[in-house]
Amino acid sequence: MAVEGERALRTGQVKDAFANFRKLRSAAPHVTSPILDFSGRLLCDGKAKLARWRKYYSDLLSRPVVNPPDELTEAANSAAPDTSIDCKAPTESEVSKALGKLKNGKAPGICGIFGELLKYGGSAVVSWPTQIFKGIWVSGCVPDNWRKGIIYPFYKGKGSRQECKNYRGITLVSCPGKVFAHLILDRVKDKLLSV
């Protein structure tokens, strides 16, 4: 595999080269460094480390709810709906356009669906999310899994590897949820940018 990766790299096939290198890396034993708990003790056990990461990101990302100022609430209550924004159920052409905005080579979120599967699946794949999005449009309820993400900590490259603050969290979200977000953003983006 290493030879194939080097050959692909020499011939300019960078994507194939890195795919081979990733296979080699996944075949190697995965070693993770211990991290410190709240009291400064080292945690080596996988479950204890997961609990520590969960607590760390929960504390970092959970913020108290702030009530909006009264003026903003009054302005929102008295605002008239913008009739120029299309509020009809999404069409297959809109869904196809939103699918095209997915980036290649990204890891799937909690759904386990790769973006490329949706992006290059053709008309049969476009009709499937369109039906789901139309159901969401009518009910007004977004699936709970689209509100969740998987956070992976990546070492920033400086400081101690044992301290959680020296890691950057990358969140993997659901691909169908991303497509739905692109769909909504496309409808309101022009209005938001013109204000």
C-alpha positions as a LaTeX table, in Angstrom:
\begin{tabular}{lrrr}
\hline
Residue & $x$ (\AA) & $y$ (\AA) & $z$ (\AA) \\
\hline
Met1 & 0.00 & 0.00 & 0.00 \\
Ala2 & 2.84 & 2.40 & 0.76 \\
Val3 & 4.36 & 1.75 & $-2.66$ \\
Glu4 & 1.01 & 2.38 & $-4.37$ \\
Gly5 & 0.63 & 5.63 & $-2.46$ \\
Glu6 & 4.11 & 6.82 & $-3.44$ \\
Arg7 & 3.50 & 5.85 & $-7.09$ \\
Ala8 & 0.21 & 7.80 & $-7.12$ \\
Leu9 & 1.92 & 10.80 & $-5.53$ \\
Arg10 & 4.71 & 10.78 & $-8.15$ \\
Thr11 & 2.19 & 10.67 & $-11.02$ \\
Gly12 & 0.20 & 13.59 & $-9.64$ \\
Gln13 & $-2.77$ & 11.56 & $-8.35$ \\
Val14 & $-2.81$ & 13.25 & $-4.97$ \\
Lys15 & $-6.27$ & 12.09 & $-3.92$ \\
Asp16 & $-5.41$ & 8.42 & $-4.60$ \\
Ala17 & $-2.09$ & 8.82 & $-2.80$ \\
Phe18 & $-3.69$ & 10.16 & 0.35 \\
Ala19 & $-6.41$ & 7.50 & 0.21 \\
Asn20 & $-3.65$ & 4.86 & 0.32 \\
Phe21 & $-1.86$ & 6.68 & 3.13 \\
Arg22 & $-5.12$ & 6.83 & 5.13 \\
Lys23 & $-5.53$ & 3.05 & 4.72 \\
Leu24 & $-2.00$ & 2.56 & 6.06 \\
Arg25 & $-2.69$ & 4.85 & 8.99 \\
Ser26 & $-5.93$ & 3.05 & 9.89 \\
Ala27 & $-4.09$ & $-0.29$ & 9.82 \\
Ala28 & $-1.57$ & 0.97 & 12.38 \\
Pro29 & $-2.37$ & 0.68 & 16.08 \\
His30 & $-4.25$ & 3.72 & 17.33 \\
Val31 & $-2.64$ & 5.21 & 20.42 \\
Thr32 & $-4.25$ & 8.08 & 22.27 \\
Ser33 & $-2.56$ & 10.09 & 24.91 \\
Pro34 & $-3.95$ & 10.30 & 28.43 \\
Ile35 & $-5.70$ & 13.51 & 29.49 \\
Leu36 & $-6.02$ & 15.26 & 32.82 \\
Asp37 & $-9.26$ & 15.21 & 34.81 \\
Phe38 & $-10.56$ & 18.15 & 36.87 \\
Ser39 & $-8.23$ & 17.45 & 39.77 \\
Gly40 & $-5.11$ & 16.97 & 37.62 \\
Arg41 & $-5.04$ & 13.16 & 37.65 \\
Leu42 & $-4.17$ & 11.35 & 34.41 \\
Leu43 & $-7.01$ & 9.44 & 32.76 \\
Cys44 & $-5.98$ & 6.49 & 30.61 \\
Asp45 & $-9.21$ & 4.49 & 30.55 \\
Gly46 & $-11.26$ & 5.03 & 27.38 \\
Lys47 & $-14.60$ & 5.46 & 29.16 \\
Ala48 & $-13.16$ & 7.88 & 31.70 \\
Lys49 & $-11.59$ & 9.94 & 28.89 \\
Leu50 & $-14.88$ & 10.03 & 26.97 \\
Ala51 & $-16.68$ & 11.21 & 30.10 \\
Arg52 & $-14.04$ & 13.91 & 30.59 \\
Trp53 & $-14.37$ & 15.09 & 26.97 \\
Arg54 & $-18.17$ & 15.11 & 27.30 \\
Lys55 & $-17.98$ & 17.23 & 30.45 \\
Tyr56 & $-15.35$ & 19.55 & 28.95 \\
Tyr57 & $-17.35$ & 20.29 & 25.78 \\
Ser58 & $-20.60$ & 20.50 & 27.71 \\
Asp59 & $-19.11$ & 23.19 & 29.95 \\
Leu60 & $-17.45$ & 24.95 & 27.01 \\
Leu61 & $-20.47$ & 25.01 & 24.70 \\
Ser62 & $-23.36$ & 25.38 & 27.15 \\
Arg63 & $-24.25$ & 28.98 & 27.69 \\
Pro64 & $-27.06$ & 30.37 & 29.84 \\
Val65 & $-30.14$ & 31.51 & 27.94 \\
Val66 & $-30.18$ & 35.27 & 27.50 \\
Asn67 & $-33.55$ & 36.94 & 27.07 \\
Pro68 & $-33.65$ & 39.46 & 24.20 \\
Pro69 & $-34.13$ & 43.13 & 25.02 \\
Asp70 & $-37.74$ & 44.32 & 25.20 \\
Glu71 & $-37.28$ & 46.61 & 22.16 \\
Leu72 & $-36.20$ & 43.64 & 20.04 \\
Thr73 & $-39.14$ & 41.53 & 21.21 \\
Glu74 & $-41.58$ & 44.37 & 20.42 \\
Ala75 & $-40.01$ & 44.88 & 16.99 \\
Ala76 & $-40.31$ & 41.17 & 16.21 \\
Asn77 & $-43.94$ & 41.05 & 17.32 \\
Ser78 & $-44.88$ & 44.07 & 15.20 \\
Ala79 & $-42.89$ & 43.03 & 12.10 \\
Ala80 & $-44.83$ & 42.14 & 8.97 \\
Pro81 & $-43.97$ & 38.87 & 7.17 \\
Asp82 & $-41.86$ & 39.29 & 4.05 \\
Thr83 & $-44.03$ & 37.99 & 1.21 \\
Ser84 & $-41.14$ & 37.96 & $-1.27$ \\
Ile85 & $-39.55$ & 34.94 & 0.44 \\
Asp86 & $-40.80$ & 31.67 & $-1.04$ \\
Cys87 & $-42.48$ & 29.62 & 1.69 \\
Lys88 & $-43.73$ & 26.76 & $-0.50$ \\
Ala89 & $-42.45$ & 23.21 & 0.00 \\
Pro90 & $-39.02$ & 22.56 & $-1.54$ \\
Thr91 & $-38.78$ & 21.31 & $-5.11$ \\
Glu92 & $-36.45$ & 18.67 & $-6.52$ \\
Ser93 & $-34.45$ & 21.31 & $-8.39$ \\
Glu94 & $-33.84$ & 23.23 & $-5.14$ \\
Val95 & $-32.83$ & 20.03 & $-3.36$ \\
Ser96 & $-30.51$ & 19.10 & $-6.24$ \\
Lys97 & $-28.88$ & 22.55 & $-6.03$ \\
Ala98 & $-28.48$ & 22.22 & $-2.25$ \\
Leu99 & $-26.99$ & 18.72 & $-2.67$ \\
Gly100 & $-24.42$ & 20.16 & $-5.07$ \\
Lys101 & $-23.13$ & 22.44 & $-2.29$ \\
Leu102 & $-21.97$ & 19.51 & $-0.15$ \\
Lys103 & $-18.18$ & 19.27 & 0.01 \\
Asn104 & $-16.41$ & 16.07 & $-0.99$ \\
Gly105 & $-14.18$ & 14.09 & 1.33 \\
Lys106 & $-15.95$ & 15.06 & 4.56 \\
Ala107 & $-16.68$ & 12.56 & 7.30 \\
Pro108 & $-20.34$ & 11.71 & 7.92 \\
Gly109 & $-22.13$ & 12.88 & 11.02 \\
Ile110 & $-24.39$ & 10.94 & 13.37 \\
Cys111 & $-26.48$ & 9.74 & 10.39 \\
Gly112 & $-23.54$ & 7.86 & 8.85 \\
Ile113 & $-24.45$ & 9.14 & 5.35 \\
Phe114 & $-21.55$ & 10.43 & 3.27 \\
Gly115 & $-22.11$ & 13.64 & 1.32 \\
Glu116 & $-20.87$ & 12.05 & $-1.91$ \\
Leu117 & $-23.59$ & 9.41 & $-1.67$ \\
Leu118 & $-26.26$ & 12.12 & $-1.74$ \\
Lys119 & $-24.42$ & 14.41 & $-4.13$ \\
Tyr120 & $-23.76$ & 11.88 & $-6.89$ \\
Gly121 & $-26.70$ & 9.52 & $-6.37$ \\
Gly122 & $-28.71$ & 10.87 & $-9.30$ \\
Ser123 & $-32.42$ & 11.57 & $-9.60$ \\
Ala124 & $-33.48$ & 8.67 & $-7.38$ \\
Val125 & $-31.47$ & 10.08 & $-4.52$ \\
Val126 & $-32.77$ & 13.61 & $-5.12$ \\
Ser127 & $-36.41$ & 12.50 & $-4.81$ \\
Trp128 & $-35.79$ & 10.75 & $-1.47$ \\
Pro129 & $-34.64$ & 13.84 & 0.50 \\
Thr130 & $-37.20$ & 15.98 & $-1.32$ \\
Gln131 & $-40.01$ & 13.86 & 0.12 \\
Ile132 & $-38.45$ & 14.03 & 3.59 \\
Phe133 & $-38.01$ & 17.81 & 3.36 \\
Lys134 & $-41.63$ & 18.25 & 2.21 \\
Gly135 & $-42.78$ & 16.26 & 5.27 \\
Ile136 & $-40.64$ & 18.45 & 7.53 \\
Trp137 & $-42.01$ & 21.56 & 5.81 \\
Val138 & $-45.60$ & 20.51 & 6.53 \\
Ser139 & $-45.03$ & 19.28 & 10.11 \\
Gly140 & $-42.52$ & 21.93 & 11.14 \\
Cys141 & $-40.51$ & 19.30 & 13.06 \\
Val142 & $-36.85$ & 18.70 & 12.21 \\
Pro143 & $-35.46$ & 15.24 & 13.15 \\
Asp144 & $-33.57$ & 15.25 & 16.45 \\
Asn145 & $-30.48$ & 13.69 & 14.84 \\
Trp146 & $-30.12$ & 16.78 & 12.66 \\
Arg147 & $-29.68$ & 18.85 & 15.80 \\
Lys148 & $-26.90$ & 16.63 & 17.14 \\
Gly149 & $-23.27$ & 16.39 & 16.19 \\
Ile150 & $-20.23$ & 14.28 & 16.94 \\
Ile151 & $-17.38$ & 16.34 & 18.39 \\
Tyr152 & $-13.85$ & 15.12 & 17.70 \\
Pro153 & $-11.00$ & 16.79 & 19.58 \\
Phe154 & $-7.90$ & 17.57 & 17.47 \\
Tyr155 & $-4.63$ & 18.60 & 19.06 \\
Lys156 & $-3.73$ & 22.21 & 18.13 \\
Gly157 & $-0.01$ & 21.46 & 18.02 \\
Lys158 & 1.11 & 23.46 & 21.04 \\
Gly159 & 0.88 & 23.02 & 24.77 \\
Ser160 & 0.47 & 19.80 & 26.68 \\
Arg161 & $-1.47$ & 16.98 & 24.99 \\
Gln162 & $-2.86$ & 16.12 & 28.41 \\
Glu163 & $-4.92$ & 19.31 & 28.74 \\
Cys164 & $-8.31$ & 19.52 & 27.01 \\
Lys165 & $-7.93$ & 23.24 & 26.31 \\
Asn166 & $-5.12$ & 22.46 & 23.84 \\
Tyr167 & $-7.53$ & 20.66 & 21.51 \\
Arg168 & $-9.90$ & 22.08 & 18.92 \\
Gly169 & $-13.27$ & 20.42 & 18.64 \\
Ile170 & $-14.53$ & 19.58 & 15.15 \\
Thr171 & $-18.27$ & 18.84 & 14.95 \\
Leu172 & $-19.60$ & 16.36 & 12.40 \\
Val173 & $-23.25$ & 17.01 & 11.63 \\
Ser174 & $-25.86$ & 15.10 & 9.62 \\
Cys175 & $-25.53$ & 15.44 & 5.81 \\
Pro176 & $-29.31$ & 15.56 & 5.18 \\
Gly177 & $-29.47$ & 18.27 & 7.85 \\
Lys178 & $-26.76$ & 20.24 & 6.01 \\
Val179 & $-28.71$ & 19.95 & 2.76 \\
Phe180 & $-31.88$ & 21.21 & 4.48 \\
Ala181 & $-29.94$ & 24.14 & 5.96 \\
His182 & $-28.52$ & 25.01 & 2.50 \\
Leu183 & $-32.03$ & 24.89 & 1.09 \\
Ile184 & $-33.40$ & 27.35 & 3.65 \\
Leu185 & $-30.35$ & 29.62 & 3.42 \\
Asp186 & $-30.69$ & 29.86 & $-0.37$ \\
Arg187 & $-34.23$ & 31.17 & 0.05 \\
Val188 & $-33.40$ & 33.89 & 2.58 \\
Lys189 & $-29.77$ & 34.76 & 1.76 \\
Asp190 & $-30.55$ & 37.59 & $-0.68$ \\
Lys191 & $-32.91$ & 39.22 & 1.83 \\
Leu192 & $-30.37$ & 38.92 & 4.64 \\
Leu193 & $-27.58$ & 40.42 & 2.56 \\
Ser194 & $-29.71$ & 43.34 & 1.34 \\
Val195 & $-30.52$ & 44.56 & 4.87 \\
\hline
\end{tabular}
